[in-house]
Amino acid sequence: MDTVTLHVVGVASHRAYLQYWGIDAGVFPRSTDLVLINGYYGLVNQSALAFLGILANLE
C-alpha cells in the first residue's frame, strides 16, 4: 500500500471522527505512525463495506 494513501485516509478518518463529536481536529493532533495505522484500518473497513455492498447487489 502506498504511504500517501494511508496518510490521507488516516487524516480524513481522524478529522471525521472528531467532527462527529464537534471537536476541532487541531486540538488532538496525532503522530504520523498513528495516522498511518488509522489509515490502514479505514482503508480495510471501507474495502470490506464495498465488498459486502457488491455481494448484496448480486443476489
Residue, then its C-alpha position, 0 to 999 in steps of 0.5 A: m500500500d502506498t504511504v500517501t494513501l494511508h496518510v490521507v485516509g488516516v487524516a480524513s478518518h481522524r478529522a471525521y471522527l472528531q467532527y462527529w463529536g464537534i471537536d476541532a481536529g487541531v486540538f488532538p493532533r496525532s503522530t504520523d505512525l498513528v495516522l498511518i495505522n488509522g489509515y490502514y484500518g479505514l482503508v480495510n473497513q471501507s474495502a470490506l463495506a464495498f465488498l459486502g455492498i457488491l455481494a448484496n447487489l448480486e443476489 
